[in-house]
Amino acid sequence: MSHAKLKSKVCVVCLRPFNWRKKWRKDWEQVKYCSKRCAGQKDRAINTEPDKERA
């Protein structure tokens, strides 16, 4: 698959785009972070889902 055809997402921590990787083929829908470093900084993630507590 060429690089132009790969699926991409935006990391919820650093807000940088990242492309599909073979190691994510089984759980691409659940991938949120571009790297282990960003996964370790979950508390810096931009809130993309509305809070259920705010009502």
C-alpha positions as a printed NumPy array, in Angstrom:
array([[  0.   ,   0.   ,   0.   ],
       [  1.464,   3.384,  -0.935],
       [  1.839,   6.146,   1.615],
       [ -0.769,   8.262,  -0.162],
       [ -3.448,   5.593,   0.345],
       [ -2.871,   4.923,   4.063],
       [ -5.597,   5.892,   6.515],
       [ -4.689,   8.66 ,   8.927],
       [ -5.851,  10.122,  12.239],
       [ -4.874,  13.038,  14.473],
       [ -3.235,  12.314,  17.832],
       [ -5.397,  13.57 ,  20.716],
       [ -2.313,  14.72 ,  22.684],
       [  0.042,  16.405,  20.209],
       [ -2.596,  17.051,  17.519],
       [ -0.254,  15.794,  14.789],
       [ -1.515,  13.549,  12.005],
       [ -0.305,   9.946,  11.934],
       [ -0.834,   7.131,   9.457],
       [ -2.053,   3.572,   9.753],
       [  0.637,   1.072,  10.758],
       [  0.651,  -2.674,  10.317],
       [  0.862,  -3.244,  14.087],
       [ -2.475,  -1.384,  14.473],
       [ -4.331,  -3.434,  11.819],
       [ -6.527,  -5.279,  14.357],
       [ -7.522,  -2.284,  16.478],
       [ -7.171,   0.817,  14.281],
       [-10.566,   2.108,  15.432],
       [ -9.347,   2.287,  19.069],
       [ -5.962,   3.923,  18.324],
       [ -5.855,   7.488,  19.711],
       [ -2.16 ,   8.211,  20.178],
       [  0.64 ,   8.46 ,  17.625],
       [  3.325,   7.115,  19.973],
       [  4.045,   5.604,  23.371],
       [  5.193,   9.028,  24.507],
       [  1.8  ,  10.582,  23.752],
       [ -0.007,   7.607,  25.313],
       [  1.975,   8.315,  28.493],
       [  0.776,  11.915,  28.47 ],
       [ -2.946,  11.13 ,  28.354],
       [ -3.694,  13.914,  30.833],
       [ -2.6  ,  16.462,  28.199],
       [ -5.129,  15.13 ,  25.698],
       [ -7.528,  17.613,  24.176],
       [-11.051,  16.738,  25.235],
       [-12.743,  15.609,  22.025],
       [-15.803,  14.072,  23.67 ],
       [-18.405,  16.18 ,  25.463],
       [-18.473,  15.731,  29.22 ],
       [-21.467,  13.87 ,  30.516],
       [-21.081,  15.673,  33.846],
       [-21.722,  19.077,  32.244],
       [-25.461,  19.184,  31.882]])
